[in-house]
Amino acid sequence: MSDTITQECKCCGNEDDCIEGLCQSCSIYNYELQKKVDLLTLGLLQEKTKKKGKVTESIFTSDVLVVPLADIQHIEKNQYGLMIITKHTKWNFEHDTWENAIFLPDRIKAEFTKAWCRYRQELEIDTLKDLTEI
């Protein structure tokens, strides 16, 4: 049994032998259009995959400090300034503070913060929300 019946096409309005509500020329057009959309989607996915997790620089270097950005767990602000906690930093329960944390001198805080934010943005580009669309 065929699902072809004479009816009005949902797309162009012509009365024809329609399959699932579309005449043959609209079905072909929609099929070609869907192929183009699929190719564009595939291209965007491939482009996103290329960018995923790729960073331009993973080590922050200044005249007084070298920090591997991938080792950073988090950054804390305390009375002495910014303190970088890495995967190598240990918590001292006796003194209730971090041991061997990296303290940032005031003069390189802005430079480091900019490098850290750029690194995280490049690393997490696929999961960040595009705020320009809001």
Secondary structure, 3 states (H helix, E strand, C coil): CCCEEEEECCCCCCEEEEECCECHHHHHHHHHHHHHHHHHHHHHHHHHHHHCCCCCCCEEECCCCEEEHHHEEEEEEECCEEEEEECCCEEECCCCEEECCEECCHHHHHHHHHHHHHHHHHHCCCCCCCHHHC
